[in-house]
Amino acid sequence: MVTPVFKVKEAFYTLQGEGARAGRASVFIRFSKCNLWNGKESGRKAAVCQFCDTDITGTDGENGGVYSQAELLNLALRLWPNTQHGSPYVVFTGGEPALQLTESLVDDFQQHRFECAVESNGTLPLPKNLDWVCISPKGKSDVIIKQCHELKLVYPQVDLSPDDINDIQADYYYLSPMADYGVENSGMIIRENMQSATQYCLDHPQWRMSLQTHKLLGIN
Ligand code: SF4
């Protein structure tokens, strides 16, 4: 049997910035690679997801590397503070974590008291034993996960409106105003996106606003 290895771009301890669990202390494990963009600027225009603001290639970030399952668990245990207070919490993100995440890895973390969350674009199967599933659909991608705890939509998207995903059942629905990725007049565009997201939430109260509080706090 081949021992699985995990390509991790970065891993760090921080406060969850967005969504229903914003403000919660978390170990973030960012897996390398995504199925909706190759991570290169030259590939952005042809990508299904064209507005990614994250470096998702390689293993060269903070605590990045190629890990065995046991090594990745040990890294998370080292990052979590040495205290009996508060439940250990890990967020598997990316890139697209479904490309690498396994039920066995989730199980191993849970055996060590970690509550396991994922942030995924929803286009690939996910391990069934996750504790919290946040799906963030992108562009014209084919979302196959139709039930989740949290649905988070970057808004507005040219190819995707909230109406296009009303077949996805979630406990919480969040709009996240589209940020810039280095375009001209980005400040003005972000303000416009915030205003349109605000108006959408006011008109459709099922949706709540999610801001990137980690950026306001100046943390990862
Ligand atoms: S789906 Fe997520 S990780 Fe993949 S390119 Fe889009 S924003 Fe980046």
Residues whose N, C-alpha, C, O or C-beta is under 5 A from the ligand:
A	BS01	SF4	C34 L36 W37 C49 C52 G94 G95 E96 N121 K138
